[in-house]
Amino acid sequence: MRELGVQEMIGDPVGEARARMDAVFDLVPEEQWYARPVPERHRLIFYLGHMEAFDWNLLTAGEPPSFHTTLDQLFAFGIDPKPSQLPNDQPEDWPSLTEVRRYVRHVRDQLDERRPDTSPMLLAVASEHRLMHAETFAYLLHNLDQPVRRSVSTAQPFAKSSPPPRHRMVTIPAGKATLGVYRRKDPVPIPSNGFHWDNEFEAEEVAVPAFEISRYKVTNVQYRRFVEDGASPPRYWRRRHGAWWWRTLTGHIPLPMDWPVFVSYNEAVAYAHWSGQSLPTEAQYHRAAYGTLGDDERHYPWGKQPPDPAHGNFNFQRWDPVPVTACPMGDSAFGVAQMLGNGWEWTSTVFAPLRRFMPFEFYPGYSAPFFDGQHHVVKGGSPLTAARLLRRSFRNWYRPNYSYVYAGFRCVSS
C-alpha cells in the first residue's frame, strides 16, 4: 500500500481513511464476502456496510431522511461476544452484495455533500473509526481458510531476516508516567488531527518505581523454546515437515526467528510466568516508552517528530512484521526498541476508565461497555495501525483469550 504523508492525512482524514479501508476490501474474493473467519466477529459482509452505516448514523442525526433505515440498523454495531455467546446467523440472513454496495455508494454521495458543514470532531471520529476497522478487517482476512491472493505490488516485500538478537533487560529508573491527555480548557473546535477518544481523558500521573524491561519484543525463537517445553503454538504458526512456518496473509514462509511473536494475553502471561517475569503495566509501558531521565515526557518514544517509516513498522507500510531490531531511530530515551509499531503490546492492566471519565454524548457506547473487567489494555501499534492512532494517549483493548490481533509483548522484572 502507498504510504500517505502526515500533511495528506491531516488535509483529508475521511478520504485517507476511505482509501485505506477500500484497499483492504479489494482483497476479498467475491465468494468470501459471507465467510466468518473469526467466530467472535461478524461475517465479512457486515464490515462493508458498517463503515457507511456508522458514518450515516453519526453525521446526519436524521437529516436528510434515511435512504435505507433497515440497513442503517443492521450495520450499526459490531460485536464482542463472550466465548459462550458466539453469533449463529447464516449467510442468507444478510442482504445481497449488490444491495450493500448500492447502499454504500448512496450514503457516501449524501455525506460528501454535507461534509463541508460537518463538525471536524465528528469527521475525526468517522475517520479514526474506519482506520481502526481497516486493521481489524486485515486480520479477519488473515484467518480465512485459504490465504488471500493479491498483487505483491500492494505492499513492500518481506523484510530480510537476520540472526535473532541478543536479548537483554533495560533498567528504567523511577519516575512518572502520564496516562491519557488533559482536556482542553478553551471551548474551541478540536481539529481532526487533535482528536482523542473518551477513554483517553482525563490525564493522570502515576509514580512508577524502578524496573527492568526487555529491550526487544519477545521473538518467535524465544517463544519456540516455550512451545518445545509444552506450550501450544501461536495462531499464525504452522507445523510442516518437521519445521515451523508462519502464515502470512498470502501464504506460508519459514518461521522468521527475529520477528515478534503474536499471541493472546493468556499466552503472553503464560510465557512471562514460565520465564520468571511478568507483563508490564500500562504505566510501566508509558514510562519505558515516553519517559526520560528528567521530568519531561516525550510525544513519541523518539521525540516530537511525527511518525515516519524510519521510526517503525506501522501505517500500512507492510502487511507483516519486521525484525525486532529494525528501525533503531524509533528507540525510546532509555533505548527500548519498537514501542510503537511492529505489533501491539499486551499489558497486565485491565481496561478501566481514567479519572473523571465521561462518555461521548454522541457515542456513549465506545468505551464504557468494555469497562467490565474482561479486557486488557494493549499499547503501541501493529504494522497495520494508522499513523494518527500512534499518539501517546491512545488506548486499545481486547479480551484475554483473543489471539487474532497482531499483538505481542515484552517482559518486565522489578
C-alpha positions in Angstrom: 0.0 0.0 0.0 1.1 3.5 -0.7 2.2 5.4 2.4 0.4 8.7 2.9 2.3 11.7 4.3 1.4 13.4 7.5 0.1 16.5 5.7 -2.1 14.4 3.4 -3.6 12.6 6.4 -4.4 15.9 8.1 -5.7 17.5 5.0 -8.4 14.9 4.2 -8.8 12.4 7.1 -12.0 11.0 5.7 -10.6 10.4 2.2 -7.4 8.9 3.6 -9.5 6.5 5.8 -11.7 5.5 3.0 -8.8 4.8 0.7 -7.2 2.6 3.4 -10.4 0.6 4.1 -11.3 0.2 0.4 -7.8 -1.1 -0.4 -8.3 -3.9 2.2 -11.9 -4.5 0.9 -10.4 -5.0 -2.6 -8.6 -8.1 -1.3 -11.7 -10.0 -0.6 -12.6 -12.7 -3.2 -16.2 -12.3 -4.3 -17.2 -15.7 -3.0 -15.8 -15.0 0.5 -17.9 -12.0 1.5 -20.3 -14.1 3.5 -17.5 -16.0 5.3 -16.9 -15.6 9.1 -13.2 -16.2 9.5 -13.2 -15.3 13.2 -16.0 -16.9 15.2 -16.3 -13.9 17.6 -16.9 -11.4 14.8 -19.5 -10.7 12.1 -19.3 -12.1 8.6 -17.2 -10.0 6.3 -20.2 -8.5 4.5 -21.1 -6.7 7.8 -17.9 -4.5 7.6 -18.6 -3.4 4.0 -21.9 -1.9 5.2 -20.8 -0.9 8.7 -18.4 1.8 7.6 -21.1 3.8 5.9 -23.9 3.0 8.3 -21.7 4.2 11.2 -21.0 7.4 9.4 -24.6 8.0 8.4 -25.9 7.4 12.0 -23.2 9.6 13.4 -23.2 12.5 11.0 -26.8 13.0 9.9 -28.9 13.0 13.1 -31.9 12.1 11.0 -31.4 14.8 8.4 -31.8 14.1 5.5 -34.3 11.2 5.8 -32.6 7.8 5.7 -32.1 6.1 2.4 -32.5 2.6 4.0 -33.3 2.5 7.7 -33.2 -1.3 7.8 -29.5 -1.3 6.7 -28.8 1.7 8.9 -29.7 -0.5 11.9 -28.4 -3.8 10.6 -24.9 -2.5 10.1 -24.9 -0.1 13.1 -22.9 -2.0 15.6 -20.1 -4.6 15.8 -20.0 -7.4 18.3 -17.6 -8.6 21.1 -19.4 -11.6 22.5 -18.2 -13.8 25.4 -16.8 -17.1 24.2 -20.0 -18.9 25.2 -22.2 -16.5 23.2 -20.9 -16.7 19.6 -23.1 -15.5 16.8 -25.0 -18.1 14.8 -26.5 -16.1 11.9 -26.4 -17.6 8.4 -25.3 -16.1 5.1 -28.8 -15.9 3.9 -29.7 -13.6 6.8 -27.7 -10.8 5.2 -28.6 -8.6 2.2 -27.0 -9.3 -1.2 -23.6 -7.9 -2.1 -25.2 -5.8 -4.8 -27.6 -4.2 -2.3 -24.9 -3.4 0.2 -22.7 -1.8 -2.4 -25.6 0.3 -3.6 -26.2 1.4 -0.1 -22.5 2.3 0.4 -22.5 4.4 -2.8 -25.7 6.3 -1.9 -24.6 7.1 1.7 -21.2 8.3 0.5 -22.7 10.6 -2.0 -25.1 12.0 0.6 -22.5 12.5 3.2 -20.0 14.1 0.8 -22.5 16.8 0.0 -22.7 17.6 3.7 -19.1 17.3 4.6 -18.1 21.0 4.4 -20.7 21.7 7.1 -19.8 18.8 9.4 -18.1 19.2 12.7 -14.3 18.5 12.5 -14.6 16.4 15.7 -17.3 14.1 14.2 -15.2 13.8 11.0 -12.3 12.7 13.1 -14.5 10.1 14.8 -15.6 8.8 11.5 -12.1 8.6 10.0 -10.4 7.0 13.1 -13.2 4.5 13.4 -12.6 3.5 9.8 -8.9 3.3 10.2 -9.2 1.0 13.2 -11.5 -1.3 11.2 -9.0 -1.4 8.3 -6.7 -3.2 10.7 -9.4 -5.4 12.1 -10.6 -6.4 8.7 -7.0 -7.3 7.7 -6.6 -9.8 10.4 -10.1 -11.2 9.6 -8.8 -11.8 6.1 -5.7 -13.4 7.6 -7.9 -16.0 9.2 -9.8 -17.1 6.1 -9.5 -20.8 5.3 -7.2 -20.1 2.3 -4.6 -17.4 2.0 -5.6 -14.2 0.2 -4.3 -13.9 -3.4 -3.3 -10.4 -4.1 -0.7 -8.5 -6.2 2.6 -8.2 -4.4 2.7 -4.5 -5.5 0.2 -3.6 -2.8 2.9 -3.8 -0.1 6.6 -4.0 0.4 8.2 -7.4 0.3 9.1 -9.3 3.4 11.9 -7.7 5.4 15.2 -9.6 5.2 15.6 -11.8 8.2 18.7 -11.6 10.4 20.1 -13.7 13.2 17.9 -13.4 16.4 19.0 -10.5 18.6 20.8 -10.9 21.8 18.1 -10.0 24.3 18.9 -8.0 27.4 17.0 -6.1 30.0 17.0 -2.3 30.2 16.8 -0.6 33.6 14.1 2.1 33.8 14.7 4.5 36.7 11.8 5.5 38.9 9.8 8.4 37.6 6.3 9.5 36.5 4.1 8.2 33.7 1.3 10.4 32.4 -1.6 8.3 31.2 -4.2 9.9 28.9 -4.5 13.5 27.9 -5.7 16.7 29.7 -8.9 18.2 28.4 -8.8 21.5 26.5 -9.9 24.4 28.7 -10.8 26.6 25.7 -14.2 25.9 24.1 -12.7 25.7 20.6 -13.4 23.1 17.9 -11.0 20.1 18.1 -9.1 19.8 14.7 -9.2 16.4 13.1 -5.5 15.8 13.9 -6.0 16.7 17.6 -8.9 14.4 18.3 -8.9 12.0 21.3 -11.4 9.3 22.3 -13.3 9.4 25.6 -11.2 6.8 27.3 -8.1 9.0 26.8 -9.5 11.6 29.2 -8.5 12.8 31.7 -4.8 12.6 32.2 -3.5 11.1 35.4 0.1 11.0 36.6 1.3 7.7 38.1 4.5 7.3 40.1 6.4 4.3 38.7 9.1 2.6 40.8 12.3 1.5 39.0 12.0 -1.7 37.0 13.6 -3.6 34.2 12.1 -4.3 30.8 13.2 -6.3 27.8 14.8 -4.1 25.1 13.1 -6.1 22.4 9.6 -7.6 22.0 9.6 -11.4 22.6 10.6 -13.1 19.3 9.4 -16.2 17.6 12.7 -18.0 18.5 12.2 -17.2 22.2 8.6 -18.4 22.1 9.6 -21.5 20.2 11.5 -22.7 23.3 8.3 -22.3 25.3 6.4 -24.4 22.7 9.2 -27.0 22.8 8.6 -27.1 26.6 4.9 -28.0 26.1 3.1 -24.8 25.3 0.6 -24.6 22.4 1.9 -22.9 19.2 0.5 -19.4 18.4 -2.3 -18.9 16.0 -0.2 -17.9 13.0 2.3 -20.7 13.3 2.0 -23.9 11.3 4.0 -27.2 11.6 5.1 -28.7 8.3 7.6 -31.4 7.6 9.2 -31.1 11.0 9.6 -27.3 10.8 7.7 -24.3 11.9 6.2 -21.9 9.3 4.5 -18.6 9.7 1.2 -18.0 7.9 1.3 -14.6 6.2 -1.8 -13.0 4.7 -0.9 -14.6 1.3 0.8 -17.9 2.2 3.4 -19.6 4.4 7.0 -18.8 4.9 9.6 -20.4 7.2 9.1 -19.0 10.7 11.2 -15.8 10.9 13.0 -16.2 14.2 13.7 -12.5 14.6 10.1 -11.3 14.2 7.9 -10.6 17.2 5.6 -13.4 18.2 1.8 -12.6 18.0 -0.2 -14.2 20.8 -3.2 -13.7 23.1 -2.9 -12.1 26.6 -3.3 -15.5 28.2 -0.4 -16.9 26.1 1.7 -13.8 26.9 1.1 -14.2 30.7 1.9 -17.9 30.5 5.2 -17.2 28.8 6.1 -14.5 31.2 5.4 -16.8 34.2 7.4 -19.6 32.5 10.4 -17.2 32.1 10.1 -16.0 35.7 8.9 -12.5 34.8 5.7 -10.6 34.2 3.9 -8.3 31.7 4.3 -4.6 32.1 1.5 -2.5 33.5 0.1 0.3 31.3 2.1 2.8 33.4 5.3 0.8 33.1 4.8 0.7 29.3 4.4 4.5 29.3 7.5 5.1 31.5 9.7 2.9 29.2 8.3 4.4 26.0 7.9 8.1 26.7 9.9 8.8 29.9 13.2 10.5 30.2 15.9 10.8 32.8 14.3 14.2 33.8 10.7 15.2 34.4 9.9 15.6 30.7 7.9 13.0 28.8 8.2 12.6 25.0 5.4 12.9 22.5 6.7 9.7 20.8 9.4 7.3 22.0 11.9 9.0 19.7 10.9 12.6 20.4 8.5 15.2 18.9 8.9 14.3 15.2 5.7 12.9 13.7 5.7 9.1 12.9 7.9 8.3 9.9 9.0 5.0 8.3 12.4 5.4 9.9 10.8 5.2 13.3 8.9 1.9 13.0 6.8 -0.6 11.1 3.3 1.0 11.1 0.9 2.9 8.9 0.4 0.1 6.4 4.0 0.1 5.2 4.0 -3.7 5.2 1.4 -6.4 5.8 3.8 -8.3 8.1 6.3 -7.7 10.9 10.0 -6.9 10.5 12.9 -8.0 12.8 12.6 -6.6 16.3 16.0 -4.9 15.8 14.7 -2.8 12.8 14.2 0.9 12.9 16.6 1.9 15.7 15.7 5.6 15.2 12.4 4.8 16.9 14.1 3.7 20.2 12.9 5.4 23.4 15.1 7.6 25.6 16.1 4.5 27.5 17.0 2.5 24.4 13.9 0.3 24.4 13.1 -0.7 20.8 9.9 -0.6 18.8 7.5 0.7 21.5 5.3 1.8 18.6 4.6 -0.4 15.6 5.5 -4.0 14.6 2.9 -5.4 17.0 0.6 -4.1 19.7 1.9 -4.9 23.2 -0.2 -6.6 25.9 -0.1 -5.0 29.4 -1.3 -6.5 32.6 -3.6 -3.6 33.1 -7.4 -4.2 33.0 -9.1 -1.7 30.7 -10.8 0.8 33.0 -11.7 4.5 32.9 -9.2 7.2 33.8 -10.1 9.7 36.3 -13.2 11.9 35.5 -14.0 9.8 32.5 -17.1 10.9 30.6 -18.5 9.1 27.7 -19.2 11.0 24.5 -22.8 12.1 24.2 -22.8 11.3 20.5 -21.1 7.9 21.0 -21.7 6.7 24.6 -21.0 3.0 23.7 -17.4 3.4 22.5 -15.6 2.7 25.8 -18.0 2.3 28.7 -19.4 -1.2 27.9 -15.8 -2.6 27.9 -15.1 -1.4 31.4 -16.2 -4.9 32.5 -13.0 -6.4 33.9 -12.8 -8.7 30.9 -10.5 -6.7 28.6 -6.8 -5.8 28.9 -5.1 -2.7 27.6 -2.8 -3.0 24.7 -0.4 -0.2 23.7 1.8 0.7 20.7 0.5 -0.4 17.3 0.9 -3.0 14.7 2.2 -2.9 11.1 -1.4 -2.0 10.1 -2.1 0.7 12.7 -2.6 4.1 11.1 -0.1 6.8 12.0 -2.7 9.1 13.5 -3.5 6.4 16.1 0.1 6.3 17.4 -0.4 9.2 19.8 0.8 8.6 23.3 -2.6 8.6 24.9 -4.3 6.1 22.6 -5.6 3.0 24.4 -6.7 -0.2 22.7 -8.1 -3.3 24.4 -9.1 -6.9 23.8 -10.3 -10.0 25.7 -7.5 -12.1 27.2 -8.2 -15.1 25.0 -8.3 -13.1 21.8 -5.4 -14.4 19.6 -6.3 -13.0 16.2 -5.0 -9.4 16.7 -1.4 -8.5 15.8 -0.3 -8.2 19.4 3.0 -9.3 21.0 4.6 -8.5 24.3 7.7 -7.9 26.3 8.5 -8.9 29.9 9.5 -6.9 33.0 11.1 -7.6 36.3 11.4 -5.5 39.4 
